[in-house]
Structure formats: C-alpha cells, structure tokens
C-alpha cells in the first residue's frame, strides 16, 4: 500500500507484522482456527489513524485509540465476512481490513455502535487502479475525527459491497446463459439437424 | 462422412484452409450452416437458366464466409454448364475510374472466364471455338454435309452470321457480332492473326477506335463507360454458344468504400446501381451477378453503399426483417446477410474436416465428441478475451491440431489437444 494514497493528516505508518501464532490462539472455534492457520499467510498492521497529531513514538502510537488498517495476505480466498468478524474479535479495536489473494482484493471494516459492533465486507474483486475503492479521501477526511472517517469508510464499503455483488451476479448470469447456449449448440439433436442440413446442401451443390 | 471425396480434393481442401484461403474445389463437402442461403442462390440460378437475370449482395463480417459461399456457387454453376468469371475489386479494378479502372475490371473478368472444361480461367478462346464447333456439328448432323464439302463452310457461315446478326439489336451488339464474325473468318481461313485481333478486341485491349477500325473494321472499342454492355452481350452469346449462362462473382466491394473522394465513390455507386437495375428490371438475360461486401462498407451512411440514397432505398433491410422476437430473414431480398457460423455449425465443420483429413492420410482421426467441444470452447474463449478469432483462424488451428495428432499417433491425444490450446 503506497504511502501517498493514505496521505491524510494524523495517519501514521505502522508497518508491523503481527505474530500469527499468538493471534490465532485466541480463536475459540477450533475449525475456524484451523482455517485461519492454514489459509492466512501474513497479517500486517499497516497504518493507524489517530486524532492526535505529532506522535513520534511507535509505542505511544499503537496505544492511541483510532482506526487501524491491517493488510492480510491469503493463500486461498476465505469469506471476507468471516475474516472481518473474526479479526474484529481478535483485535478488539476499530479496524479496516484489506484482504489480498490471487491479484484480487477485498475490504472489511468493523465499527462499534453503542455496545454492539457492526461489520461490513466487500467480496473479492480484481485489483486494478480503475476499480480501486477510495477508502481514504484526503479532501473528505481533512479536519474529521477518526470516528467520522471510520463511519464514512463503513458507508463507502457498504455501497461498494452492493455494487460488487450486482456485478458478480451479472457475470454469473452471462456465464449461465453462455453455458446454456453451448449446451444447446452441442446437443445431439442440434448437431443432427446441422448435419442433415449440411448433407442436403451437399446434395444440392453436387451436379450429377 | 461422404465417401465420394477423392484424396486430391481432400488435399486441396486441407492445404487451402490451412493457408487461410478458400479452396477452389470440394466446397460442397465442407459447406455447413448455409442451407437457406444456398437455396436462395440456387433459386437465382434456375431463373438465370431460364433466361432471367439475378443480382445478389453477400454481406458479412471479415471471415464470415462470403468468399466461401461465392466460390461454392461458382463451382456449382460451372458444373451446371455456366460460364463463370470472377474479379477481386481493388484500387485498380472498380466499376469506373479516371485511370481506366472500370476497363481493368472488365479485362479481369474476361481473363478469368472459366467453364467446366477449362476450370482455371482463360476460357474465352475455348468458348469461341466450342461455339464454332457446335455449329459445324449441327451442319454435319442435320444437313448431312461433311467438312471440306463446297457448301459446308457456307452453311456454317450462315449460321454464324444468323447468330451475330441476332445480337445487333442489343446495345453495341452490331460491333460485337462483327468481331465474332471476324474470329470465325480467321478460324475458317486459318488466319491466326485475325483471330488474335478479334480476341484482343473482345478482351478490351484496343486503345483507339482507329486501330480497331484498321484491324477489324469496327468503329467501337470497349471502354470504361461501356464495358458492362459487353458483359451483357457475353451473357447472351455464351448461351448461343451452348452454355447455360454467365455467372459473375465480384469480391471485395469494400474497395469502393475506401475510395477517398466522394465524387469517385458516387460514380462507382451509380454504375453499381445501373448494373443492379439492369439485372432486376429484365434488361439483362442469362446473367447472374454476385457481389461480396462487408457490413461496414454496405451500411456506413457516410462512405458505404448506403451513402448513395438510390441504393440504400433498394437494399436496406425491411423493418419486418429486423424486428420480432424470432430473427427472420427474407432470403428473396437482394442482400443476403451472412451470420458467422455458430458453435454447433463449427462442430459439424470440424467433424467433416477430420473425416477429410482421415481420407487424405488414410487413418481414423481420434477425436471424439468431448474433444470437439473442448477445442471449440478454447477457441471461443480466446475470442471472448478480446481476440478476433474468426472461423478462418479456428480452422487453421484445427488443421494444425489434426496434423500433429496424425503425425504423432503414439502420443496421447489429450497431450496434444491441451498443449495446442494453451498457446
């Protein structure tokens, strides 16, 4: 993740790899723990957004309340909702998760509303500049608190989630109709009809 | 698979397709998915045989099979005793132009005349000789005279002049008949030079009237303006010479679309209009014309054929054809719109090609139902990824696959098929 893209005030680069073994030990559900252990390659705490300016000491920074951005590299795709939900429980802080797998990207966030928390994750989508979700917005986020920024990110992801869902459903629709069309084209009935037509044409074109 | 195909024909088909060109022979064995188009065109042929005329445009994308269809029909009508000829329109060969491009088209058409007995072009002299021979036979058969008899030449000459004079009522028919008579005169007297001069004239190679007057005693030469009249005269004449009619194939009408000047394009479209009108108004007889054109060159409103309103109003598809839940085509329309072969049709074509490959190399191809489907899905997949993979490209790839499988029969087919499609 480039520094420039997240270049807003009060955002600090952390660049801290997380101790996976210790982290995953906290997962209660054994099956879930096995999935995480098997499929997650690395988790990195990339950035931390705080309301305090001029933090110079890393220890002080990570203690500050704010929004933490984590980058998770996956060996295989896991449901982003599950990932976000589990990471929210493990990390116990406002988070923005970025999941990367096979050149595709997904984002998830968990936000505390009163005593409960809400999570929202997008599905995986091809990672390219044209489709990048602009979660950090210098203009929109200037002068805002991390809580306000977090709410805006939540709303953005919620909107993007829907868009990606529609896009994927549409792709599936096209693939289904393509599959149906191929199934018909290569059906024995259709092939026999075409063969009969071709034989007829051959008989017509041939001059005895 | 049809067992009537010879190994020579099989070799020609496969070699041509592998090189990306339409084979000259054996097209009936690989014509797939064109039933209604062929029926419509054969209907035209029967009208031409009965003294009518027909004009068709074959419109389709690059690689949709326009040339293939034209050649298939060309071969068929040639077998049906038609004289056929073809020209590929180009910068130098159009309907009309200020540097003799119209005449160049005519010359090419005459040069490319072919018959069943002379399928590889250059049949004009043969047609003329056959004409004379037929008349001589008639005199022998019906009048009991033998060559060398003192009246024999007179009787043949009478028949010749009867025919040539019957053409006089046609536009430019007087001079055309006179040149044919000169050819006969040369034939009878053994004057090869006179025969050559007559042929030169018929081929449109006389540059000045004076020269034609001196050599043949005619006041007319074939030019950019009048060449189509002579095509009509030829259509009439070949029937008198014992053929069923004249069938003209013109490929690459898109060339007109590429003429940079609007005036130049309009002159050409105007000539095309007069040829079209002639054919459909009954002014021509025993003449079939078929012209291939891309959709863009046809329908582009700025430069295409449709930019010329008289042609657009005659050729545009009817609203009945375009609308409706089920796509229906009027095959009696002057424009036959070719769609690309669908996957099922491609499947049957591949099957036929495998059979032909088997005949050529005397083996049984190892491809099965699933293999065809796998190959086609791979090819269509490439197409969907943005590549312009036409039927031509697919067939080229497929013949390569067949060659590899035949040459490496000890290798499992899956290995070749999968590797082939990964590239």
Interface residues (C-beta under 8 A of the other chain):
Chain A: X181 X182 X184 X185 X186 X190 X191 X194 X195 X197 X198 X200 X201 X202 X204 X205 X206 X207
Chain B: X2 X27 X28 X29 X31 X32 X33 X34 X35 X38 X39 X42 X72 X75 X76 X79 X80 X342 X343 X344 X345 X347 X348 X351 X352 X369 X372 X373 X376 X377
